[in-house]
């Protein structure tokens, strides 16, 4: 049973990460047989992954049982970005009250990798590391329920970024903002940390909306 769960999880994560490299496009159908062949697994874990993605609204399922990659709307972009702010601001409030040098060390290590990937032009790896930074920030706040829900949310965000062609387009200021948030956390300055976060997410929301215009 454990092996099956691990395989289901691996296939799910693999399909989600496929969005980053531009493997899938908005409005395209995800065919279980095609995905099964591509990832060299049986159809069962692929179908389980697609059902989970449909439940999490990462993909849409038609009345005929077909899985379709959703086309982003301005309203969805606004909703997802607002939800990110709620989760991440809560995490920053907690982290700024927690005197734990290990948290700073973990986030700094991720931030340094982000910066190296950005400077070397490894845009896909930068994007994944960027997403990992935000996931880890929420995870380190210690609320497992919120962390699980945020994981679903950030996957939906990744799909929007990827299908609007912005996953591999990055802003040098955004890269620096990770470090600014870490310094604010270390200084227990939650207001500054949240202000940097707002700017970080609102700028991306603007860019996403511009892509739809």
C-alpha positions in Angstrom: 0.0 0.0 0.0 2.9 2.3 0.9 4.5 1.7 -2.5 1.2 2.5 -4.3 0.8 5.7 -2.4 4.4 6.7 -3.2 3.9 6.0 -6.9 0.6 7.9 -7.0 2.3 10.9 -5.3 5.3 10.8 -7.7 3.0 10.7 -10.8 0.9 13.5 -9.5 4.0 15.7 -8.8 5.6 14.8 -12.2 2.5 15.8 -14.1 2.2 19.1 -12.1 5.9 19.9 -12.8 5.3 19.2 -16.5 3.5 22.5 -16.6 6.7 24.4 -15.8 8.5 23.3 -18.9 5.6 24.2 -21.1 4.6 20.6 -21.8 0.9 21.4 -21.6 -1.1 24.4 -22.9 -4.4 25.9 -21.7 -7.4 24.2 -23.2 -5.5 21.1 -24.0 -6.9 17.6 -23.1 -4.7 15.5 -20.8 -5.0 11.9 -22.2 -4.3 9.2 -19.5 -2.9 6.8 -22.2 -0.5 9.4 -23.5 0.7 10.3 -20.0 1.0 6.7 -19.1 3.3 6.1 -22.1 5.3 9.3 -21.5 6.0 8.6 -17.9 6.3 4.8 -18.3 3.7 3.9 -15.7 0.4 2.1 -15.8 -2.8 4.1 -16.4 -4.0 3.6 -12.8 -1.6 6.1 -11.0 -2.1 8.5 -13.9 -5.9 8.4 -13.6 -5.6 8.8 -9.8 -3.3 11.8 -10.3 -5.8 13.4 -12.8 -8.7 12.8 -10.4 -6.8 14.5 -7.6 -5.9 17.4 -9.9 -9.6 17.7 -10.9 -10.6 17.7 -7.2 -8.0 20.4 -6.5 -9.2 22.4 -9.6 -5.7 22.2 -11.2 -7.5 20.6 -14.2 -11.2 20.6 -15.3 -13.2 17.4 -15.9 -15.9 17.5 -18.6 -19.3 15.7 -18.4 -17.7 13.1 -20.7 -14.9 12.4 -18.2 -12.2 14.2 -20.2 -9.5 16.1 -18.3 -8.8 19.6 -19.7 -6.2 22.2 -18.7 -8.2 25.3 -17.6 -7.8 28.6 -19.3 -7.0 31.3 -16.8 -9.3 34.2 -16.2 -8.7 37.6 -14.5 -11.0 36.5 -11.6 -9.1 33.3 -11.0 -5.8 35.2 -11.1 -7.1 37.6 -8.5 -8.5 34.9 -6.3 -5.4 32.8 -6.3 -3.1 35.7 -5.6 -5.4 36.9 -2.7 -5.4 33.4 -1.3 -1.6 33.2 -1.5 -1.4 36.5 0.5 -3.6 35.1 3.2 -1.6 32.0 3.7 1.8 33.6 3.4 1.1 36.6 5.6 -0.1 34.3 8.3 3.1 32.3 8.0 5.2 35.5 8.2 3.4 36.6 11.4 4.3 33.2 12.9 7.9 33.1 11.7 8.6 36.6 12.9 7.6 35.6 16.4 9.7 32.4 16.3 13.3 32.7 17.5 14.7 29.8 15.6 18.0 30.4 13.7 17.4 27.1 11.8 14.4 28.7 10.0 16.6 31.5 8.8 19.3 29.1 7.7 16.8 26.9 5.7 15.2 29.9 4.0 18.6 31.5 3.3 19.8 28.2 1.7 16.8 28.2 -0.7 17.2 31.9 -1.4 20.8 31.4 -2.4 19.9 28.6 -4.8 17.2 30.9 -6.3 19.8 33.6 -6.9 22.3 31.2 -8.4 19.7 29.8 -10.8 18.6 33.3 -11.8 22.1 34.5 -12.4 23.0 31.5 -14.5 19.8 31.8 -16.6 18.4 28.4 -15.4 14.8 29.8 -15.6 13.0 26.5 -15.0 15.0 25.6 -12.0 14.7 29.2 -10.6 10.9 29.0 -10.9 10.7 25.6 -9.1 13.1 26.9 -6.4 11.1 30.1 -6.1 7.9 28.1 -5.5 9.8 25.9 -3.0 10.8 29.0 -1.1 7.2 30.0 -0.6 6.1 26.4 0.2 8.8 26.1 2.8 7.9 29.4 4.3 4.4 28.3 5.0 5.5 24.8 6.1 8.0 26.2 8.6 5.1 28.1 10.3 4.1 24.8 11.7 0.4 24.5 10.8 0.2 21.2 8.9 -3.4 21.8 7.7 -2.6 25.2 6.3 0.5 23.8 4.7 -1.5 21.0 2.9 -4.0 23.5 1.6 -1.3 25.9 0.5 0.3 23.0 -1.5 -2.9 22.7 -3.5 -3.1 26.4 -4.0 0.5 26.8 -5.2 0.0 24.1 -7.8 -3.0 26.0 -9.2 -0.8 29.1 -9.3 2.0 27.2 -11.1 -0.5 26.1 -13.8 -1.7 29.7 -14.3 1.9 30.9 -14.5 2.8 28.2 -17.0 -0.2 28.4 -19.3 0.1 32.2 -19.5 3.7 31.9 -20.6 5.1 33.6 -17.4 6.7 30.7 -15.6 10.1 31.2 -17.2 10.0 35.1 -17.2 11.5 36.5 -14.1 12.1 39.9 -12.5 15.5 40.6 -10.8 13.7 42.6 -8.1 11.5 39.6 -7.3 14.7 37.5 -6.8 16.0 40.0 -4.3 12.7 40.2 -2.4 13.3 36.7 -1.0 16.3 38.0 0.8 14.5 41.0 2.1 11.8 38.8 3.6 14.4 36.7 5.3 16.1 39.7 6.8 12.7 41.0 8.1 12.0 37.6 9.6 15.4 37.6 11.3 14.7 41.1 12.6 11.2 40.0 13.8 9.7 42.8 11.6 6.5 41.2 10.4 5.1 44.5 8.9 8.1 44.9 6.6 8.1 41.2 5.7 4.4 41.4 4.7 4.9 44.6 2.8 7.7 43.0 0.7 5.4 39.9 0.2 2.5 42.1 -1.0 4.7 43.8 -3.6 6.1 40.5 -4.6 2.7 38.9 -5.3 0.9 42.0 -6.6 3.6 42.6 -9.3 3.1 39.0 -10.5 -0.7 39.5 -10.5 -0.3 42.5 -12.7 2.0 40.7 -15.1 -0.4 37.7 -15.3 -3.4 40.0 -16.0 -1.4 41.8 -18.7 -0.9 38.5 -20.5 -4.7 38.0 -20.7 -5.3 41.4 -22.1 
